[in-house]
């Protein structure tokens, strides 16, 4: 894995650590269905990108 990919993976992991608690809170409160969908989509997109980066070692 090159330096650029490692840095991108670090950034993704940092974003995921902040998004996951927000997603859990949004699921618990469920006031805004659109926000919940947006958070789920963003987490899924970032997880897929992280998986792709890990596989491209």
C-alpha positions as CSV (number, residue, x, y, z in Angstrom):
1,X,0.0,0.0,0.0
2,X,1.5,3.3,-1.0
3,X,1.7,6.4,1.2
4,X,-1.3,8.1,-0.4
5,X,-3.5,5.1,0.1
6,X,-2.4,4.8,3.8
7,X,-3.2,8.4,4.4
8,X,-6.6,8.1,2.7
9,X,-7.4,5.0,4.9
10,X,-6.5,7.0,8.0
11,X,-8.8,9.8,7.0
12,X,-11.6,7.3,6.3
13,X,-11.2,5.7,9.7
14,X,-11.2,9.0,11.4
15,X,-14.5,10.0,9.7
16,X,-16.0,6.6,10.5
17,X,-15.2,7.0,14.2
18,X,-17.1,10.3,14.2
19,X,-20.0,9.1,12.0
20,X,-20.8,5.8,13.7
21,X,-21.9,7.4,17.1
22,X,-24.0,10.0,15.1
23,X,-25.6,7.2,13.2
24,X,-26.4,5.3,16.4
25,X,-27.9,8.4,17.9
26,X,-29.9,9.1,14.8
27,X,-31.3,5.6,14.9
28,X,-32.2,5.9,18.5
29,X,-34.0,9.2,18.1
30,X,-35.3,8.7,14.6
31,X,-36.7,12.3,14.2
32,X,-35.3,12.9,10.7
33,X,-35.5,9.9,8.4
34,X,-33.6,11.8,5.7
35,X,-30.6,12.4,8.0
36,X,-30.6,8.7,9.0
37,X,-30.5,7.7,5.4
38,X,-27.8,10.2,4.6
39,X,-25.6,9.0,7.5
40,X,-26.2,5.3,6.5
41,X,-25.2,6.0,2.9
42,X,-22.1,7.9,3.9
43,X,-20.9,5.2,6.3
44,X,-21.6,2.5,3.7
45,X,-19.6,4.5,1.1
46,X,-16.7,5.1,3.4
47,X,-16.6,1.4,4.5
48,X,-16.6,0.3,0.9
49,X,-13.8,2.6,0.0
50,X,-11.8,1.4,3.0
51,X,-12.4,-2.2,2.0
52,X,-11.2,-1.5,-1.5
53,X,-8.1,0.2,-0.2
54,X,-7.3,-2.7,2.1
55,X,-7.7,-5.2,-0.7
56,X,-5.4,-3.3,-3.1
57,X,-2.4,-3.9,-0.9
